[in-house]
């Protein structure tokens, strides 16, 4: 990216210089003026165009790195990437732990979004997306799985339904909640680890999406989540934190 893009930008105010530079560069990236795969101007160019010291530029770039927006390639510079969801997931997991989020909280969250996203998937899923959902279920039915790998396939099954809903917010929410949902799945599977029982629900959900039947899809996901909630209650885990 040419440093010419920085010319004509507003002068920096008296608040934190690094924060202002971060905000400006963020806006340039989000607006597409600096595209994915392009490199930021060099530190030298940024210092010269903004009229600031190297320490402020480095602090701004470090913030962008922590947000999953840029990545340093040795000898080449900072390239624009989009790993913002993964970065958000890490921060969200810390926040949820700090707030003592319980299994009941997670269950209520899942009920609030997964039923609706399954309904939408039954209406909107493409044949390719249905194949992806089916592929995750086939992995869950493999005899070679272990608890942790099964939980990963389980999460991917639900995430692919979110993708098939056609709603980017559902998809993003499932992606940023990945660590929390994975832990939740592990917790509910661990007591008996009966994959066949879990897959019975998943089979029904997949079939309703294949059939393009949103009403049945809603009921299938509701039954699945009700079964999960029942396990949590039996384990007296409603107040257990993640």
C-alpha positions as CSV (number, residue, x, y, z in Angstrom):
1,X,0.0,0.0,0.0
2,X,1.3,3.4,-0.9
3,X,1.8,5.9,1.9
4,X,0.0,8.4,-0.3
5,X,-3.2,7.1,1.2
6,X,-2.3,8.7,4.5
7,X,-2.0,12.2,2.9
8,X,-4.9,14.5,3.7
9,X,-5.9,12.7,6.8
10,X,-7.0,14.9,9.7
11,X,-4.4,16.1,12.2
12,X,-4.0,14.2,15.4
13,X,-5.7,15.6,18.5
14,X,-4.4,15.8,22.0
15,X,-5.7,12.3,23.1
16,X,-3.5,9.3,22.9
17,X,-1.5,9.5,19.7
18,X,-1.2,5.7,19.4
19,X,-5.0,5.3,19.9
20,X,-5.7,7.8,17.1
21,X,-3.3,6.1,14.7
22,X,-4.9,2.7,15.6
23,X,-8.3,4.2,14.9
24,X,-7.3,5.7,11.5
25,X,-5.5,2.5,10.3
26,X,-8.5,0.4,11.5
27,X,-10.9,2.6,9.5
28,X,-8.7,2.3,6.4
29,X,-8.7,-1.5,6.7
30,X,-12.4,-1.9,7.5
31,X,-13.4,0.5,4.7
32,X,-11.3,-1.6,2.3
33,X,-8.9,1.3,1.4
34,X,-6.2,-1.0,2.6
35,X,-7.2,-4.5,1.4
36,X,-6.6,-8.0,2.7
37,X,-3.2,-9.2,1.7
38,X,-1.8,-5.7,1.2
39,X,1.0,-4.3,3.4
40,X,0.8,-1.3,5.7
41,X,3.2,1.5,5.0
42,X,6.6,1.1,6.8
43,X,7.1,2.4,10.3
44,X,9.3,5.1,8.8
45,X,6.5,6.2,6.4
46,X,3.9,6.2,9.2
47,X,6.1,8.2,11.4
48,X,6.8,10.8,8.7
49,X,3.1,11.1,7.5
50,X,1.7,11.3,11.0
51,X,4.5,13.4,12.4
52,X,4.9,11.1,15.4
53,X,7.6,9.0,17.1
54,X,8.3,5.3,16.3
55,X,7.1,4.2,19.8
56,X,3.5,5.5,19.0
57,X,3.5,3.7,15.7
58,X,4.7,0.5,17.2
59,X,2.0,0.6,19.9
60,X,-0.7,1.2,17.3
61,X,0.5,-1.8,15.2
62,X,0.7,-4.0,18.3
63,X,-2.9,-3.2,19.0
64,X,-3.9,-4.1,15.4
65,X,-2.0,-7.4,15.8
66,X,-3.9,-8.2,19.0
67,X,-7.2,-7.6,17.1
68,X,-6.2,-10.1,14.4
69,X,-6.1,-7.4,11.7
70,X,-2.4,-7.4,10.7
71,X,0.5,-9.9,10.9
72,X,4.2,-9.3,10.7
73,X,6.2,-11.1,8.1
74,X,9.9,-10.9,8.8
75,X,11.7,-8.7,6.2
76,X,8.5,-7.8,4.5
77,X,6.4,-5.8,6.9
78,X,2.8,-5.9,8.3
79,X,0.3,-7.5,6.0
80,X,-3.5,-7.0,6.5
81,X,-5.3,-10.2,7.5
82,X,-8.7,-11.1,9.0
83,X,-8.3,-13.2,12.1
84,X,-10.5,-10.8,14.1
85,X,-13.0,-13.5,15.1
86,X,-10.2,-15.7,16.6
87,X,-8.8,-12.7,18.5
88,X,-12.2,-11.8,19.8
89,X,-12.8,-15.4,20.9
90,X,-9.7,-15.3,23.1
91,X,-10.8,-12.0,24.7
92,X,-14.4,-13.2,25.1
93,X,-13.3,-16.4,26.8
94,X,-11.3,-14.4,29.4
95,X,-14.3,-12.1,29.9
96,X,-16.7,-15.0,30.4
97,X,-14.4,-16.6,33.0
98,X,-14.1,-13.2,34.8
99,X,-17.8,-12.9,34.9
100,X,-18.2,-16.5,36.3
101,X,-20.4,-17.6,33.4
102,X,-22.3,-20.7,34.2
103,X,-23.4,-23.8,32.2
104,X,-27.0,-22.5,32.6
105,X,-25.9,-19.2,31.1
106,X,-24.5,-21.0,28.1
107,X,-27.5,-23.2,27.8
108,X,-29.8,-20.1,27.6
109,X,-27.5,-18.6,25.0
110,X,-27.6,-21.7,22.9
111,X,-31.4,-21.9,23.1
112,X,-31.7,-18.3,22.1
113,X,-29.7,-18.6,18.8
114,X,-29.4,-22.2,17.7
115,X,-33.1,-22.9,17.3
116,X,-33.5,-19.8,15.0
117,X,-30.4,-20.5,13.0
118,X,-31.5,-24.1,12.4
119,X,-34.8,-22.8,11.2
120,X,-33.1,-20.4,8.8
121,X,-30.7,-23.2,7.6
122,X,-33.7,-25.3,6.7
123,X,-34.9,-22.4,4.5
124,X,-31.7,-21.2,3.0
125,X,-29.0,-23.9,3.0
126,X,-27.4,-24.6,-0.3
127,X,-26.7,-28.2,-1.4
128,X,-23.0,-27.6,-0.7
129,X,-23.7,-26.3,2.8
130,X,-25.8,-29.4,3.5
131,X,-22.9,-31.6,2.4
132,X,-20.6,-29.8,4.8
133,X,-23.0,-30.3,7.7
134,X,-23.3,-34.0,6.7
135,X,-19.6,-34.3,6.5
136,X,-19.2,-33.2,10.1
137,X,-21.8,-35.7,11.2
138,X,-20.0,-38.5,9.4
139,X,-16.8,-37.7,11.3
140,X,-18.8,-37.8,14.5
141,X,-20.0,-41.3,13.6
142,X,-16.5,-42.6,13.1
143,X,-15.3,-45.3,15.4
144,X,-11.9,-43.7,15.7
145,X,-12.9,-40.7,17.7
146,X,-12.1,-39.7,21.2
147,X,-14.0,-37.4,23.5
148,X,-12.0,-34.3,22.5
149,X,-12.1,-34.9,18.8
150,X,-15.8,-35.8,18.9
151,X,-16.5,-32.5,20.7
152,X,-14.6,-30.7,18.0
153,X,-16.7,-32.4,15.3
154,X,-19.8,-31.7,17.3
155,X,-19.0,-28.0,17.5
156,X,-18.2,-27.9,13.7
157,X,-21.6,-29.5,13.0
158,X,-23.4,-26.7,14.9
159,X,-21.1,-24.0,13.4
160,X,-21.8,-25.2,9.9
161,X,-25.6,-24.9,10.5
162,X,-24.9,-21.3,11.6
163,X,-23.0,-20.7,8.3
164,X,-26.0,-22.3,6.4
165,X,-28.4,-20.0,8.0
166,X,-27.3,-17.2,5.7
167,X,-27.0,-14.8,8.7
168,X,-23.5,-13.6,9.2
169,X,-24.2,-12.5,12.8
170,X,-25.1,-16.1,13.8
171,X,-22.0,-17.4,12.1
172,X,-19.8,-14.8,13.7
173,X,-21.3,-15.4,17.2
174,X,-20.8,-19.2,16.9
175,X,-17.2,-18.6,15.8
176,X,-16.3,-16.1,18.6
177,X,-18.0,-18.4,21.2
178,X,-16.0,-21.4,20.0
179,X,-13.9,-22.0,23.1
180,X,-16.9,-21.7,25.4
181,X,-19.1,-23.9,23.3
182,X,-16.4,-26.5,23.0
183,X,-16.0,-26.6,26.8
184,X,-19.8,-26.8,27.1
185,X,-20.0,-29.8,24.8
186,X,-17.1,-31.6,26.6
187,X,-18.9,-31.1,29.9
188,X,-22.2,-32.5,28.7
189,X,-20.6,-35.5,26.9
190,X,-18.1,-36.5,29.6
191,X,-20.4,-38.3,32.1
192,X,-21.3,-41.2,29.8
193,X,-19.8,-40.3,26.4
194,X,-22.5,-42.0,24.3
195,X,-21.9,-40.8,20.8
196,X,-24.8,-42.8,19.4
197,X,-27.3,-41.0,21.7
198,X,-25.9,-37.6,20.6
199,X,-25.8,-38.6,16.9
200,X,-29.5,-39.6,17.0
201,X,-30.4,-35.9,17.6
202,X,-27.9,-34.7,15.0
203,X,-29.2,-37.1,12.4
204,X,-32.7,-35.7,12.9
205,X,-31.5,-32.1,12.6
206,X,-29.6,-32.8,9.4
207,X,-32.6,-34.6,7.9
208,X,-35.0,-31.7,8.6
209,X,-32.5,-29.3,6.9
210,X,-32.2,-31.7,3.9
211,X,-36.0,-31.8,3.7
212,X,-36.2,-28.0,3.8
213,X,-38.6,-28.3,6.7
214,X,-38.1,-25.3,9.0
215,X,-40.9,-26.3,11.5
216,X,-39.4,-29.7,12.0
217,X,-35.9,-28.3,12.1
218,X,-36.9,-26.0,15.0
219,X,-38.4,-29.0,16.9
220,X,-35.4,-31.2,16.2
221,X,-32.9,-28.6,17.5
222,X,-35.2,-27.9,20.5
223,X,-35.3,-31.5,21.4
224,X,-31.5,-31.8,21.1
225,X,-30.9,-28.8,23.4
226,X,-33.6,-29.9,25.8
227,X,-31.7,-33.2,26.1
228,X,-28.4,-31.4,26.7
229,X,-30.1,-29.2,29.3
230,X,-31.4,-32.3,31.1
231,X,-27.9,-33.7,31.3
232,X,-26.7,-30.5,32.9
233,X,-29.5,-30.5,35.5
234,X,-28.7,-34.2,36.3
235,X,-25.1,-33.3,36.9
236,X,-26.2,-30.3,39.0
237,X,-24.1,-28.3,36.7
238,X,-26.4,-25.3,36.2
239,X,-24.1,-23.2,38.5
240,X,-20.8,-24.7,37.4
241,X,-18.7,-22.1,35.7
242,X,-16.9,-22.7,32.4
